[in-house]
């Protein structure tokens, strides 16, 4: 009986860890196409477990493979990732026009990063080319990819400061640095309260350089909630 009470106490302490949330990208999703010069839109579901960790969120346009992600430009900073949100900006001209682009969400308060699925940026007339590679390097997962860049690199904005860590890359579903995956479909938006964040991206810097590579090895973010797990285990051991 005493052991049962101790286990119940352990579960009560550990419950917040099991319910941990992070920003979850919702759009763009698989198959989405945006013409250069039109409006690119990004939608996310906010982190419901913290009102500070994702408060200062940045969004980067990325390319490359899952294990060799490449920064193209930062499209938004100072976004509030603690609430559901939406950001829109003019789709850039890129080379090539293909389904090899995705967005990375990050915050200086956590090593966790999340991604959208890969989507297509097409030419102003809607022309596209197939991705250069059909499978991911190393794993041979059937996830097409390639490396793109801005037609005008001088408009690139440097990568933002983010928490330490080397998370895994995006797959066919939006992923998080902790290895979870959630399909990014339009259906997931049906119950999402979308609000517009007040801040926009910073002015493009002519000295920023596109093509900065980021590491792609898996990391597990550690933050202030880790002590709760240790406390729960110690408590259970003492009263078992």
N, C-alpha and C positions, 0 to 999 in steps of 0.2 A: 504493500500500500504506500509506504514511504517513498519507494523507488518510483512508483507511478506519479506521485505528486512532484517529485524532482524532475521527472521527464516532462511533465506538463509545464513546469516553470522554465525548463530549457527551451521548449517550443515557443513559449511566450516571448522570451528574450530574442530568439533567433528569427521570429516572424518578420521583423522589419527587413532583415537581410534577404529573405526569400521574395519579398515584394519590391525589391529595389527596382527603380525605373531609370531610364536614360532617354534622351531624345530619340524618337523613332521617325525617320523620314517616311513620308507617304507618297509624295510625288517629286520628280517624275517616276513613272513606273516602267516596266518592260514594254517595249514597243512604242513608247512616246517619242514623237518627232517634233522638233522646234526649228523653224526656218531662221537662219541668221537675219538679224534686223527686226524680227518679230519679238513678242514678249515671252521670255522664259519665266516660268513660275516654279516655285519650290514650296512644298507644304510639309509640315512636320507636326507630330504629336509631342507635346511637352513632357518633360520629366515631372512625374507626379510625386516623387519622393523627396525632392529637395527644392527649396526656393532660392538657392544661392549657386549651386554647382554649375548650372547651365545658364546663369543669368546673363553672362557676357559671351554669347556664342558667335562663332565665325563660321562662314560657309565658303568652301573652296571648290572651284571647278577643277576636276582631276581627270587624268587619263592614265594609260598603262595597264599592266597586269595586276592581279591580286597581290603578288609578292614584289612588285616593282612599280608601285604607284608613283605618279609624277604630277607635281603641282603645276597647274597652268596659270591660274590667277585667283585671287580672292575676290569673291563677288559680293560678300556682305560681312559686316562686323557689327558688334554691339547689338546683336539680336537676343531677344529674351526667349531662351529655350526652356524656361520653366512653365510656359503656357503653350497651348496649341497656336501655331502661327503660319504665316504665309509671307513669302518675299518674291517680288517680281523685278526684273531688270531686262534691258535690251539684250537679246541673244547675240553673242559675239560672232564675228567671222573667224572660222577656224580652218585648219588644214590637217587632215582631210575632213570632208563632210561625211561622217560615218557614225555608227552606233558604238562609239568607243569612249564616251564621256560619262562622268558621274560626279556627284557632289559629296564632299566630305564635311561633316559637322564636327567641330571641336570646341573646347573651352580651356582656358588657362588653369582652371580649377580641377581638372581631371585628365588622366591619361586615356580614358575611354574615347574612342572616336566612332562615329556611325556614318553609314553611307546610303545613298540611294542606289537603285540598280543602274546599270548602264542604259543610256538613252541616246537618241540620235540628234545631232545638230546638223541640219541639212543646209544646202545653199539657199540664197534668197528665193530661188525658183523651185526649191524642193528637191534638187538633185542630190543623190547620195552615192557612196561607194561602199562595198562590203568591208567589214573589219579585216585587217591584214592577217590575223591569226585566229584559227578556229578553236583552239584549246589552250588552257592555261599552262604555262611552263611548270615543269616539276610534277604536277598532279594529273595533267592531261584532262582535267575537267572540261566538258564541252561548253565553255563560256567564252565566246568570241571577244577579242580585245585588239587594241592597237595603241599607237602613241600619236597623239595629236598636239597641235600648238595653235597659238593665235596667229592670224595672218599678219597682224601688226604687234609684234612682241613688246613694243615700247609702251603699250597700254596696260601691260600686265601689272598686277598688284602683288607684292611679295606675300609669302605665306605668313599667317598670324602666329603669335606665340601660343603654344598649347601645352597641356600637361605632359610630363615625361612619360615615355612608354612607346612601344613599337607594336601596334595592333595589327590584326589580320586585315585582309583586303575585302572588297565588295564581291559578292557572288551574284547569282541570279535573283537573289532576294536581298532586301536591305539588311545590312549586318551591323553588329556592334563589336567593339573591341573585346568584349568578353566572350565572343563566339556564338551569340544567339542570332537567330535569323527569323525575320518576319516578312512574309510576302507583301510587296508593295503593290496593292491593287486599288483601283478606284473605289471598290466596294468598302474598303476600310475607311473611306472618308465620309460615309453616310452618317455616322454618329459623331464625327469630329467637329468640335466648335472651332471654327477658323477665325483667328483675329489677325489683324495686320500689325506687325511690329513697327514702332515709330521710327527706328533708326535705319539708315541705309548704309550702303558700303562707302568706304572712304574713297577719296579722289584717286584715280589711277596714277601710279607713279611711273614716270618715264625711265627711272633707273632700276625698276624692279625687273628681275630676270625670271622668265618662265622656264619650266623644266626642272625645278628643284625636286630631286627624288626623295621620297620618304621611305623609311624602313617598313617591311611588311610582315615581320615575325609576330606571332601571337603574344599579346601581353594581357595580364589580368590587372585591372586598375585597383589600387589600394587607396582608400580615402578614410575619412573620419569614422565611417561606419564599421571599419574592421575591428575596432576595439570591442564592439558589441558582441561579435562572434566569440572572441577570446573570453570575454566576461561570462558569456552564456555557458561555455564549456567548463570553465573553472567552477562556476556556481553549481553546475550539475554534478561535477566530481566531488564537491564538498558535501552535498546533501544527499547523494545517492545512498 
